[in-house]
Amino acid sequence: MGESELKTELDALSAAMDRALDALRTLREENESLRHSREQLAAERAQLLSRNEQARSRVEAMIERLKALENAG
C-alpha cells in the first residue's frame, strides 16, 4: 500500500469517525430532550391525578350532602 493510498484510507477513517461523533452528539441531545420531556409529562400527570382526586372528593362530598338533605326532608 502506497503512502497516497494510506493517506486516503486514513482520511476516510477520520471522516467516518467525525460522522460517528456527530451522530453521537445528536443522539445525546435527543436523549436529553426526551428525558426532559418525560420528566415534564410525569410532573403534569401527577398534577392531573391530584386535581382529579380533589374533584372526586368534592363530588363525593356533594353527594353526601344531597343524601343528607334527602334524608332530612
N, CA, C and O of each residue as an XYZ file, in Angstrom:
292
protein
N       0.859     -1.174      0.000
C       0.000      0.000      0.000
C       0.900      1.230      0.000
O       1.806      1.350      0.826
N       0.645      2.131     -0.923
C       1.468      3.320     -1.028
C       1.064      4.378     -0.026
O       0.016      4.297      0.614
N       1.925      5.370      0.091
C       1.667      6.460      1.047
C       0.382      7.205      0.708
O      -0.369      7.605      1.598
N       0.141      7.385     -0.570
C      -1.062      8.084     -1.024
C      -2.321      7.297     -0.660
O      -3.314      7.867     -0.207
N      -2.265      5.990     -0.864
C      -3.407      5.141     -0.535
C      -3.657      5.130      0.973
O      -4.804      5.165      1.419
N      -2.578      5.081      1.752
C      -2.696      5.091      3.210
C      -3.318      6.397      3.690
O      -4.176      6.394      4.572
N      -2.880      7.518      3.102
C      -3.447      8.821      3.477
C      -4.930      8.875      3.133
O      -5.739      9.384      3.910
N      -5.280      8.348      1.967
C      -6.687      8.323      1.556
C      -7.518      7.495      2.531
O      -8.614      7.895      2.923
N      -6.984      6.332      2.919
C      -7.704      5.476      3.856
C      -7.827      6.138      5.234
O      -8.879      6.061      5.869
N      -6.754      6.785      5.693
C      -6.801      7.487      6.982
C      -7.784      8.658      6.940
O      -8.499      8.913      7.910
N      -7.812      9.358      5.821
C      -8.768     10.463      5.674
C     -10.207      9.942      5.722
O     -11.083     10.557      6.329
N     -10.432      8.794      5.070
C     -11.772      8.192      5.066
C     -12.160      7.764      6.478
O     -13.294      7.972      6.911
N     -11.193      7.156      7.201
C     -11.475      6.747      8.580
C     -11.747      7.957      9.475
O     -12.632      7.920     10.330
N     -10.988      9.012      9.274
C     -11.176     10.232     10.056
C     -12.559     10.827      9.787
O     -13.243     11.264     10.713
N     -12.963     10.842      8.525
C     -14.287     11.367      8.162
C     -15.382     10.498      8.773
O     -16.389     11.014      9.255
N     -15.186      9.169      8.754
C     -16.176      8.271      9.339
C     -16.274      8.485     10.843
O     -17.369      8.457     11.405
N     -15.141      8.697     11.495
C     -15.161      8.971     12.936
C     -15.860     10.289     13.236
O     -16.618     10.390     14.201
N     -15.608     11.294     12.413
C     -16.281     12.581     12.599
C     -17.797     12.424     12.472
O     -18.551     12.998     13.258
N     -18.239     11.651     11.489
C     -19.673     11.411     11.319
C     -20.248     10.656     12.511
O     -21.348     10.958     12.975
N     -19.498      9.674     13.002
C     -19.953      8.904     14.159
C     -20.047      9.799     15.396
O     -21.000      9.692     16.168
N     -19.064     10.677     15.586
C     -19.108     11.594     16.730
C     -20.265     12.589     16.610
O     -20.916     12.918     17.602
N     -20.514     13.062     15.390
C     -21.666     13.954     15.186
C     -22.970     13.233     15.512
O     -23.860     13.796     16.150
N     -23.073     11.977     15.065
C     -24.279     11.187     15.356
C     -24.416     10.975     16.856
O     -25.522     11.061     17.390
N     -23.323     10.703     17.536
C     -23.352     10.510     18.978
C     -23.815     11.776     19.687
O     -24.634     11.710     20.604
N     -23.293     12.933     19.268
C     -23.721     14.199     19.876
C     -25.226     14.429     19.670
O     -25.950     14.827     20.583
N     -25.657     14.165     18.452
C     -27.079     14.346     18.145
C     -27.942     13.431     19.010
O     -28.961     13.857     19.554
N     -27.524     12.168     19.131
C     -28.295     11.221     19.938
C     -28.294     11.620     21.412
O     -29.309     11.473     22.093
N     -27.179     12.116     21.903
C     -27.138     12.572     23.302
C     -28.086     13.744     23.519
O     -28.797     13.796     24.523
N     -28.096     14.688     22.574
C     -29.003     15.837     22.696
C     -30.460     15.389     22.654
O     -31.285     15.853     23.441
N     -30.769     14.481     21.726
C     -32.135     13.967     21.630
C     -32.523     13.215     22.894
O     -33.648     13.345     23.377
N     -31.600     12.433     23.426
C     -31.854     11.679     24.647
C     -32.142     12.626     25.809
O     -33.075     12.407     26.580
N     -31.342     13.671     25.927
C     -31.548     14.654     26.998
C     -32.905     15.338     26.839
O     -33.616     15.557     27.819
N     -33.253     15.669     25.611
C     -34.544     16.302     25.345
C     -35.695     15.361     25.720
O     -36.685     15.784     26.316
N     -35.551     14.081     25.363
C     -36.592     13.107     25.692
C     -36.710     12.909     27.202
O     -37.814     12.764     27.728
N     -35.576     12.903     27.897
C     -35.615     12.786     29.362
C     -36.344     13.976     29.972
O     -37.162     13.823     30.879
N     -36.035     15.161     29.459
C     -36.690     16.369     29.966
C     -38.198     16.302     29.717
O     -38.999     16.614     30.599
N     -38.570     15.893     28.507
C     -39.997     15.768     28.181
C     -40.677     14.755     29.083
O     -41.791     14.980     29.554
N     -40.000     13.631     29.323
C     -40.571     12.596     30.193
C     -40.782     13.129     31.603
O     -41.810     12.862     32.227
N     -39.810     13.882     32.103
C     -39.948     14.458     33.446
C     -41.111     15.455     33.504
O     -41.876     15.477     34.468
N     -41.229     16.273     32.462
C     -42.341     17.230     32.418
C     -43.687     16.504     32.372
O     -44.632     16.885     33.062
N     -43.759     15.457     31.554
C     -45.009     14.706     31.445
C     -45.354     14.001     32.755
O     -46.521     13.934     33.142
N     -44.340     13.479     33.431
C     -44.589     12.822     34.714
C     -45.107     13.831     35.736
O     -46.021     13.527     36.502
N     -44.527     15.029     35.749
C     -44.993     16.069     36.672
C     -46.414     16.498     36.321
O     -47.248     16.687     37.207
N     -46.684     16.649     35.040
C     -48.023     17.028     34.600
C     -49.035     15.947     34.970
O     -50.143     16.252     35.410
N     -48.653     14.687     34.791
C     -49.541     13.572     35.140
C     -49.843     13.578     36.635
O     -50.990     13.394     37.042
N     -48.814     13.789     37.446
C     -49.023     13.828     38.895
C     -49.973     14.962     39.267
O     -50.842     14.796     40.122
N     -49.803     16.103     38.627
C     -50.686     17.243     38.900
C     -52.129     16.922     38.491
O     -53.073     17.235     39.216
N     -52.283     16.299     37.329
C     -53.629     15.940     36.865
C     -54.273     14.902     37.785
O     -55.465     14.987     38.079
N     -53.489     13.929     38.238
C     -54.028     12.934     39.165
C     -54.479     13.593     40.463
O     -55.518     13.240     41.020
N     -53.696     14.541     40.933
C     -54.051     15.251     42.157
C     -55.339     16.051     41.968
O     -56.229     16.028     42.818
N     -55.421     16.756     40.845
C     -56.637     17.537     40.583
C     -57.850     16.630     40.427
O     -58.949     16.971     40.865
N     -57.647     15.479     39.805
C     -58.736     14.518     39.637
C     -59.207     14.011     41.003
O     -60.408     13.888     41.246
N     -58.259     13.721     41.884
C     -58.597     13.251     43.228
C     -59.355     14.328     44.005
O     -60.312     14.024     44.716
N     -58.932     15.573     43.871
C     -59.627     16.675     44.542
C     -61.059     16.802     44.022
O     -62.000     16.976     44.797
N     -61.208     16.712     42.701
C     -62.546     16.808     42.112
C     -63.419     15.641     42.577
O     -64.594     15.837     42.887
N     -62.862     14.439     42.629
C     -63.609     13.271     43.091
C     -64.069     13.464     44.542
O     -65.201     13.135     44.899
N     -63.179     13.997     45.356
C     -63.532     14.229     46.759
C     -64.662     15.246     46.871
O     -65.585     15.079     47.667
N     -64.579     16.288     46.076
C     -65.641     17.309     46.118
C     -66.981     16.734     45.669
O     -68.019     17.019     46.267
N     -66.950     15.925     44.616
C     -68.195     15.318     44.117
C     -68.769     14.376     45.172
O     -69.977     14.371     45.409
N     -67.911     13.583     45.803
C     -68.392     12.690     46.850
C     -68.993     13.477     48.016
O     -70.007     13.074     48.587
N     -68.366     14.591     48.363
C     -68.898     15.420     49.448
C     -70.264     15.982     49.066
O     -71.172     16.025     49.896
N     -70.412     16.411     47.823
C     -71.712     16.930     47.368
C     -72.773     15.844     47.413
O     -73.906     16.090     47.825
N     -72.407     14.651     46.992
C     -73.356     13.536     47.014
C     -73.799     13.248     48.451
O     -74.981     13.024     48.711
N     -72.854     13.257     49.366
C     -73.191     13.020     50.776
C     -74.125     14.117     51.304
O     -75.071     13.830     52.038
N     -73.855     15.369     50.928
C     -74.744     16.463     51.375
C     -76.140     16.307     50.792
O     -77.140     16.542     51.471
N     -76.197     15.905     49.515
C     -77.503     15.706     48.891
C     -78.258     14.562     49.559
O     -79.464     14.657     49.787
N     -77.552     13.489     49.869
C     -78.207     12.370     50.568
C     -78.700     12.818     51.937
O     -79.787     12.427     52.361
N     -77.917     13.629     52.628
C     -78.303     14.109     53.957
C     -79.546     15.000     53.833
O     -80.457     14.906     54.656
N     -79.587     15.853     52.821
C     -80.759     16.707     52.609
C     -81.972     15.874     52.267
O     -83.076     16.148     52.738
N     -81.770     14.857     51.449
C     -82.860     13.980     51.040
C     -83.424     13.247     52.272
O     -84.639     13.135     52.433
N     -82.534     12.758     53.126
C     -82.961     12.028     54.312
C     -83.631     12.977     55.336
O     -84.519     12.558     56.079
N     -83.212     14.216     55.370
C     -83.773     15.185     56.320
C     -85.155     15.641     55.860
O     -86.001     16.014     56.672
N     -85.362     15.605     54.578
C     -86.621     16.171     54.083
C     -87.670     15.198     53.823
O     -88.766     15.570     53.405
